Amino acid sequence: MTNDHSLDSRGVAAIWLALTLSILMGFAAMAVDLGLWYIEETRVQNATDAAALAGAALRPDDPDTAIDEAERVAEAHGYDLADVTVTLAGNSQLEVHIDSQVDNIFLPAIGFGDSTQVGANAIAEFEGSVDMGSPDSQFGNDPERLGEAGYT
């Protein structure tokens, strides 16, 4: 006597394999493209931080030169000036924003766009110089002046 139920279920494994494989491929595609987004976002944030710090060092003396320097550093990191926004904030702050487009490799196949925009923002502030060290600009303590005002 044969089991008719076993004849009806032939090919089910192939269907399950096809469904599962397509879902796994979708997740793999998302992992690759999301990884590219993350890498580009890190690059953009590094460039934004560097540009803000470079410009902020010149901010108090010459705001126009500070903006130019921030833009120059952003360009040196490979970003077009059309994607870079530099603004002056307060008396000693400089804000930089950079946008970048990342091409999606696999996500368009599952309904996403051809590219994704990532961006980063950084604010740097110039604090001025701080006096450090001993009053005589010497390293360490001066044993001959021990006990005088300012020395202990």
Backbone hydrogen bonds, N-H to C=O, Kabsch-Sander energy under -0.5 kcal/mol:
donor,donor_aa,acceptor,acceptor_aa,energy
4,D,2,T,-0.8
6,S,3,N,-0.6
7,L,3,N,-0.8
8,D,4,D,-1.2
9,S,5,H,-0.9
10,R,7,L,-0.8
12,V,9,S,-1.4
15,I,11,G,-1.7
16,W,12,V,-2.7
17,L,13,A,-2.5
18,A,14,A,-2.2
19,L,15,I,-2.4
20,T,16,W,-2.7
21,L,17,L,-2.6
22,S,18,A,-2.0
23,I,19,L,-1.8
24,L,20,T,-2.5
25,M,21,L,-2.4
26,G,22,S,-1.8
27,F,23,I,-2.0
28,A,24,L,-2.3
29,A,25,M,-2.4
30,M,26,G,-2.2
31,A,27,F,-2.3
32,V,28,A,-2.1
33,D,29,A,-2.3
34,L,30,M,-2.8
35,G,31,A,-1.8
36,L,32,V,-1.8
37,W,33,D,-2.1
38,Y,34,L,-2.3
39,I,35,G,-2.4
40,E,36,L,-2.3
41,E,37,W,-2.6
42,T,38,Y,-2.1
43,R,39,I,-2.1
44,V,40,E,-2.8
45,Q,41,E,-2.4
46,N,42,T,-2.4
47,A,43,R,-2.3
48,T,44,V,-2.5
49,D,45,Q,-2.6
50,A,46,N,-2.4
51,A,47,A,-2.4
52,A,48,T,-2.4
53,L,49,D,-2.4
54,A,50,A,-2.4
55,G,51,A,-2.3
56,A,52,A,-2.4
57,A,53,L,-1.3
58,L,55,G,-1.2
59,R,55,G,-0.5
59,R,56,A,-0.8
62,D,58,L,-2.1
66,A,62,D,-2.0
67,I,63,P,-2.0
68,D,64,D,-2.2
69,E,65,T,-2.5
70,A,66,A,-2.2
71,E,67,I,-2.3
72,R,68,D,-2.3
73,V,69,E,-2.4
74,A,70,A,-2.0
75,E,71,E,-2.3
76,A,72,R,-2.3
77,H,73,V,-1.2
78,G,75,E,-2.0
79,Y,74,A,-1.8
83,D,80,D,-1.9
84,V,81,L,-1.1
85,T,97,H,-3.0
87,T,95,E,-2.7
89,A,93,Q,-2.1
93,Q,89,A,-1.7
94,L,124,A,-2.5
95,E,87,T,-3.1
96,V,122,A,-2.8
97,H,85,T,-2.6
98,I,120,A,-2.1
99,D,83,D,-2.0
100,S,118,V,-2.9
102,V,116,T,-3.0
104,N,114,D,-2.7
109,A,106,F,-1.5
110,I,107,L,-1.5
111,G,108,P,-1.3
112,F,107,L,-2.2
116,T,102,V,-2.5
118,V,100,S,-3.1
120,A,98,I,-2.0
122,A,96,V,-2.4
124,A,94,L,-2.5
126,F,92,S,-2.5
127,E,125,E,-0.6
134,S,138,Q,-1.0
137,S,134,S,-2.0
145,R,142,D,-1.6
146,L,143,P,-0.9
148,E,145,R,-2.1
151,Y,148,E,-2.1
